Amino acid sequence: MHVSTLTPVRRRILVASLLPLCFWAVPAHADFHLASMDELLRQDPYSDIDPLSSESSGGSVYGGIGLDVIDGDTWISVSLRPELSFGNLGLGLYIPLRFSTSNGEIRDQDWDTTADYLAVFRYVRWAHKGDPFYVRVGVQDNATIGHGSIMRHYANTLDEDNRKAGFVLDLNQGAWGIESIYSNFARAEIMGGRAYYRPFYNTAPIPVLRTFAIGATVVSDVDPNPYASGDAAVVYGFDLDLPILRRSTFDLTLYYDHARIRDYGSGNIVGATDVIRFPLQSLSLTTRLERRFLNDEFVAPYFGHFYERDRATRLDEMDGLESESGWFGEAMLNILNTFYVQASYEWKDDDPDGWLHAETGLPTLIPSIQLTASYDRYHINEFQDVSDLDDDSHLRCEAKYRLNSMFWLVGSFHRTWMLADEAEWATPGIPEYEPTDRTAVRIELAIPLSIE
């Protein structure tokens, strides 16, 4: 049965099953920040769930040598990737060196921009999202602001030949807070954030009102097309966030978002999200369900996972775009911190065009084996489209096999995009990206560190 053949009623029943409503009569736990739920998944694909990483002082030093096949060309790859942790401070570096198998020269595309050198510092992190103070400088793999109606799963890493380094900065001060992003230190591009206020944080007679929040968001891409002049893309809105239940085993939050694209249309989103925690941190389940009422010339989110590929033309695509209301559902499952899976799907009422995001990881479930994968697919019109790896797909997968206490055999595949030659652009001044497959096999050295 195809997804597109489901009746609206059956679709709603299917998504509603993602939202279990369970209640336990136990005391409420400490203050909770909605944005922290996305941290159930790893922000950084190398460190956050790696069994060699440590919350205490220490970390790991990774190094590898092997072969990379990029767009049909073969390179000898030598890389160094230390991951260090000093309490709340985390540091990740990435130094890739690729040498041509034909002439021995280093691959120019890895080191031809200022951003490439800045991206050596893959990230510098203090604390974690949802903490009173959180900052992460470096690449942004999975940036979400607020409930994700304006920015969700944004990544500045799609084009690995034009690596970008920026920062996110969050403050959660109880009665108020901010979330912010700056995508590229090398040139002004995406910048903005969300500020929220909890008016009853210190005065609420009813506990449920204590964390009720009113938020406002503004995010702008000040130069969507660096190869031509044009207006900035500005998306802004406000939101309401109402936690209904706060328990040690269950959280339930209702929210409302209104967003608008400057000089274009607007949309309204009503949603609910919950977190279920089982005893001894054995299992956690997060689900989200949204009803989206999107007017003409508006999309949600505007800054999504594929934004870097479409940024030069995305604002122009709003012209004449008809309203498309629909649904969005998501579920995230974490078992004993040894296995996690996350999946989300978006579809519209009168159009089968859907979007799928999924990722999973088996970092320690199978002895001596680690598996991670993530997959995005846009424009799903029927069920078999899910498996098509085409221009609307993004796939990253990696498998590691432990050879001994320090060495791993690693194989990986990554479908990404790189900027096409200017002569291949269909419209002068409008950059185009072409899908590129990267396959790698290497021997990796992993040395755990402990700093007293």
C-alpha positions in Angstrom: 0.0 0.0 0.0 1.4 3.4 -1.0 1.6 6.3 1.4 -0.2 8.4 -1.2 -3.3 6.1 -1.2 -4.0 6.4 2.5 -7.2 8.3 3.2 -7.0 11.5 5.4 -8.6 9.7 8.3 -6.2 6.7 8.1 -3.3 9.1 7.9 -4.4 10.9 11.0 -4.8 7.6 12.8 -1.4 6.5 11.7 0.3 9.7 13.0 -1.8 9.8 16.2 -0.3 6.4 17.1 3.0 8.2 17.5 1.6 10.2 20.5 1.1 7.9 23.4 -0.6 9.6 26.4 0.6 7.9 29.5 0.4 9.3 33.0 2.2 8.3 36.2 1.4 9.8 39.7 5.0 10.7 40.7 6.5 14.0 41.7 7.4 16.5 39.0 11.1 16.7 38.1 13.4 19.6 37.5 12.8 22.4 35.0 12.7 21.2 31.4 13.6 23.0 28.2 11.8 21.9 25.0 14.8 22.5 22.8 16.8 19.9 24.7 14.7 17.0 23.3 16.6 17.1 20.0 19.7 16.4 22.1 18.4 12.9 22.5 20.1 12.6 19.1 23.7 13.3 18.5 24.6 16.8 17.3 28.0 15.7 16.3 28.2 12.4 14.4 31.6 11.4 15.7 31.6 12.1 19.4 28.3 12.4 21.3 27.4 8.7 21.3 30.8 7.3 20.8 31.7 4.8 23.6 35.2 6.1 23.8 34.0 9.6 24.6 33.7 10.6 28.2 31.6 13.1 30.2 34.6 13.5 32.5 38.1 14.9 31.6 39.6 13.0 28.8 38.4 11.9 25.3 39.9 10.1 22.4 42.4 10.7 19.6 41.4 9.3 16.2 43.6 8.9 13.2 43.0 7.1 9.9 44.6 6.0 6.7 42.8 4.5 3.7 41.2 5.2 0.3 38.5 7.7 -0.5 36.6 7.6 -3.8 35.0 11.0 -4.6 33.0 11.5 -7.7 35.0 8.7 -9.4 38.5 9.9 -8.4 40.6 7.8 -5.9 42.6 9.5 -3.1 44.8 8.2 -0.4 43.3 9.6 2.8 45.2 10.5 6.0 43.2 12.1 8.7 43.5 13.2 12.3 40.4 13.7 14.5 41.0 14.2 18.2 37.9 14.4 20.5 38.7 16.0 23.9 36.5 16.6 27.0 37.4 18.7 30.1 34.2 18.7 32.2 31.7 20.9 30.3 34.3 21.8 27.7 34.4 19.6 24.6 36.7 20.0 21.6 36.7 18.2 18.2 39.3 18.7 15.4 39.2 17.3 11.9 42.3 17.5 9.7 41.8 15.7 6.3 44.7 15.2 3.9 43.9 13.5 0.6 46.6 12.6 -1.9 45.9 11.8 -5.5 46.8 8.2 -6.5 47.8 9.4 -9.9 50.3 12.2 -9.1 50.5 12.4 -5.3 49.3 16.0 -5.1 47.0 17.0 -2.2 43.4 17.6 -3.0 43.0 21.3 -3.6 39.3 21.4 -2.9 39.9 20.5 0.8 42.0 23.6 1.4 41.1 26.3 -1.1 39.0 28.7 1.1 39.3 30.4 4.5 36.3 28.4 5.7 38.3 25.2 5.1 40.9 26.3 7.6 38.4 27.5 10.1 36.6 24.1 9.8 39.7 22.3 11.2 38.1 23.1 14.5 35.1 20.9 13.9 33.6 22.1 17.1 34.3 23.6 20.5 31.5 23.1 22.9 30.6 24.2 26.4 27.8 22.2 28.2 24.8 20.8 26.3 21.6 22.2 24.8 19.1 22.9 27.5 21.7 23.8 30.1 21.8 27.4 31.6 24.6 28.3 29.2 25.4 26.4 26.0 27.7 27.4 23.1 29.0 25.3 20.2 31.4 26.8 17.7 32.2 25.0 14.5 30.2 23.0 12.0 26.5 22.7 12.5 25.1 19.3 11.6 21.6 19.4 13.0 20.6 22.9 14.1 17.0 23.5 15.2 15.5 26.6 16.8 12.4 26.5 18.9 9.9 24.0 17.7 11.5 23.9 14.3 8.8 25.7 12.3 11.4 28.2 10.9 14.7 26.2 11.3 14.8 22.5 11.7 17.7 20.0 11.0 19.6 22.7 9.2 23.2 21.6 8.3 26.0 23.8 6.9 28.0 20.7 6.0 26.2 19.5 2.8 29.1 20.7 0.5 32.2 19.2 2.0 34.4 21.1 -0.4 33.1 24.4 1.1 33.2 23.6 4.8 31.6 26.3 7.0 32.2 27.1 10.7 29.7 29.1 12.7 28.2 29.0 16.2 25.1 28.4 18.2 24.6 30.1 21.6 21.8 29.4 24.0 20.9 30.8 27.4 18.3 29.2 29.6 17.9 31.3 32.7 14.6 29.9 34.0 12.3 32.9 33.5 13.9 33.8 30.1 16.3 32.5 27.5 17.6 32.7 24.0 18.6 30.4 21.2 20.8 31.8 18.4 22.8 30.7 15.3 25.4 32.2 13.0 26.2 29.8 10.2 29.5 31.0 8.6 32.4 33.0 10.0 34.0 33.4 6.6 31.1 35.5 5.2 27.8 36.8 6.5 25.0 34.3 5.7 22.4 32.9 8.1 22.0 34.6 11.4 19.2 35.0 14.0 17.6 33.3 16.9 14.7 33.0 19.3 14.1 34.8 22.6 11.5 33.5 25.0 10.0 34.7 28.3 8.2 32.7 31.0 5.9 35.4 32.6 4.7 33.1 35.5 8.0 31.5 36.3 8.2 32.9 39.8 4.6 33.8 40.5 2.4 31.0 39.1 -0.1 29.6 41.6 -0.5 26.5 39.4 2.7 24.5 38.7 1.8 23.9 35.0 2.0 27.6 34.3 5.5 28.0 35.7 7.2 27.0 32.4 4.6 28.5 30.1 6.7 30.5 27.6 6.1 33.1 24.9 8.8 33.2 22.2 9.8 35.3 19.2 12.1 34.2 16.4 13.9 36.0 13.6 16.2 34.2 11.2 17.7 35.8 8.1 20.0 34.7 5.3 21.5 38.1 4.5 23.0 36.9 1.2 21.3 33.8 -0.2 23.1 34.0 -3.6 26.7 35.1 -3.3 27.0 35.1 -7.1 24.3 37.8 -7.7 22.7 40.7 -5.9 19.3 40.2 -4.3 17.2 40.7 -1.2 17.8 38.9 2.1 15.5 36.1 3.1 13.9 37.1 6.4 11.6 34.7 8.3 10.1 35.7 11.7 7.3 34.7 14.0 6.1 34.1 17.6 5.2 31.0 19.5 3.5 29.8 22.7 4.8 26.8 24.7 2.6 25.2 27.4 4.0 22.3 29.3 1.0 20.2 30.5 2.8 17.6 32.6 6.3 17.4 34.1 7.0 14.0 35.7 10.1 12.0 36.2 8.7 9.5 33.7 6.6 11.6 31.4 6.5 15.1 29.8 3.8 16.5 27.6 3.9 19.9 26.0 1.5 21.7 23.7 2.7 24.6 21.4 1.6 27.0 18.8 3.8 28.7 16.2 3.0 31.5 13.8 5.7 32.3 11.2 6.0 34.6 8.2 8.4 35.1 5.3 9.0 38.8 4.7 7.1 40.0 1.6 5.6 36.5 1.2 3.1 34.3 3.1 2.6 33.0 6.6 1.6 29.8 8.4 0.3 28.5 11.7 1.3 25.3 13.4 -0.3 23.5 16.3 1.6 20.7 17.9 2.2 18.4 20.8 5.3 16.6 22.0 6.0 14.1 24.8 8.9 12.3 26.4 8.5 8.9 28.1 11.3 7.7 30.4 11.5 4.2 31.7 13.3 3.3 35.0 17.1 3.3 35.3 17.3 5.2 32.0 16.7 1.9 30.2 14.6 3.5 27.5 13.3 6.9 26.4 10.7 7.7 23.7 10.0 11.2 22.3 7.2 11.8 19.9 5.9 14.9 18.2 2.7 15.5 16.2 1.9 18.8 14.3 -1.0 20.1 12.3 0.3 22.7 9.8 -1.9 25.4 8.3 0.3 26.9 5.6 -1.0 29.9 3.5 0.2 30.8 0.0 3.9 31.5 -0.5 5.0 29.9 2.7 6.9 26.7 3.6 7.8 25.2 7.0 10.6 25.0 7.9 12.2 27.6 5.6 15.7 26.7 6.8 15.7 22.9 6.5 18.2 20.1 5.9 18.6 20.9 2.2 18.7 24.6 2.5 22.3 25.0 1.5 21.6 23.3 -1.8 18.6 25.4 -2.6 19.4 28.7 -0.9 20.1 30.7 -4.1 16.6 30.1 -5.5 14.5 29.3 -2.4 13.1 32.8 -2.0 12.1 33.0 -5.7 10.3 29.6 -5.3 7.8 31.3 -2.9 6.3 33.3 -5.8 3.0 31.8 -6.7 3.3 28.9 -4.3 -0.2 27.7 -3.3 -1.2 26.9 0.3 -0.4 23.4 1.4 -1.7 22.4 4.8 -0.8 19.0 6.2 0.7 16.9 9.0 4.1 16.2 10.6 4.9 13.3 12.8 8.2 12.3 14.5 9.4 9.6 17.0 12.8 9.2 18.7 13.7 6.0 20.6 16.8 5.5 22.8 17.5 2.2 24.5 20.2 2.0 27.2 22.3 4.5 25.2 23.3 1.6 23.1 20.7 1.9 20.3 18.7 4.8 19.0 16.4 5.3 16.1 14.6 8.5 14.9 12.2 9.0 12.1 9.9 11.8 10.9 7.5 12.3 8.0 5.7 15.3 6.6 2.9 15.2 4.1 0.2 17.5 2.8 -3.5 17.2 2.6 -4.0 17.3 -1.1 -0.6 16.4 -2.4 1.3 13.2 -1.8 4.6 15.1 -1.9 6.3 14.1 1.4 9.5 14.4 3.3 11.3 11.7 5.3 14.1 12.0 7.8 15.5 8.9 9.6 18.7 8.1 11.5 19.9 5.3 13.7 22.9 4.1 15.6 24.3 0.9 17.1 27.3 2.3 18.9 27.8 -0.5 21.4 24.9 -3.0 21.0 27.0 -5.5 19.0 30.5 -6.3 20.4 33.3 -4.9 18.3 30.9 -3.4 15.8 29.5 0.2 15.5 26.9 1.2 12.9 25.5 4.7 12.2 23.3 5.9 9.4 21.1 8.9 8.5 18.8 9.4 5.5 16.8 12.3 4.1 14.4 12.2 1.2 12.3 14.9 -0.3 9.4 14.7 -2.8 8.1 11.3 -1.9 5.0 10.7 -4.1 4.7 7.0 -3.6 6.2 4.3 -1.3 8.9 3.2 -3.7 10.3 6.7 -3.8 11.6 6.2 -0.3 14.5 4.0 -1.5 15.5 6.1 -4.5 18.9 7.7 -4.0 18.6 10.7 -6.3 19.0 14.4 -6.3 16.4 14.7 -3.5 18.3 12.3 -1.2 21.0 12.6 1.4 22.5 9.5 2.8 25.4 9.0 5.3 26.3 5.5 6.7 29.3 4.1 8.5 30.3 0.7 9.8 33.3 0.1 12.1 34.8 -3.3 13.1 37.2 -3.4 16.0 40.4 -5.2 15.0 42.1 -4.9 18.4 42.2 -2.5 21.4 43.3 0.4 19.3 42.5 -0.2 15.6 39.3 -0.3 13.7 38.4 -1.2 10.1 36.0 1.5 8.8 33.8 1.7 5.7 31.6 4.6 4.9 29.3 6.0 2.2 28.1 9.6 1.9 25.8 11.1 -0.7 26.4 14.9 -0.6 26.4 17.9 -2.9 29.2 20.0 -4.3 29.0 23.2 -6.2 28.9 22.5 -10.0 31.2 24.3 -12.4 29.8 27.7 -13.4 29.6 26.6 -17.0 27.0 24.0 -16.0 24.6 26.4 -14.3 21.3 26.5 -16.2 20.8 30.2 -15.3 23.8 32.5 -15.2 24.3 33.8 -11.6 22.3 31.1 -10.1 24.6 28.4 -8.6 23.7 24.8 -8.9 24.9 21.8 -6.8 25.4 18.3 -8.1 25.0 15.1 -6.0 28.3 13.5 -5.3 29.0 10.1 -3.8 31.9 9.6 -1.4 33.0 6.1 -0.5 35.9 5.4 1.9 37.6 2.4 3.4 40.3 3.0 6.0 42.1 1.7 9.1 41.4 3.9 12.0 43.4 4.4 15.2 41.4 5.2 18.3 43.3 6.0 21.5 41.2 6.8 24.7 42.7 9.6 26.9 42.3 10.1 30.6 43.3 13.5 32.1 43.6 13.6 35.8 
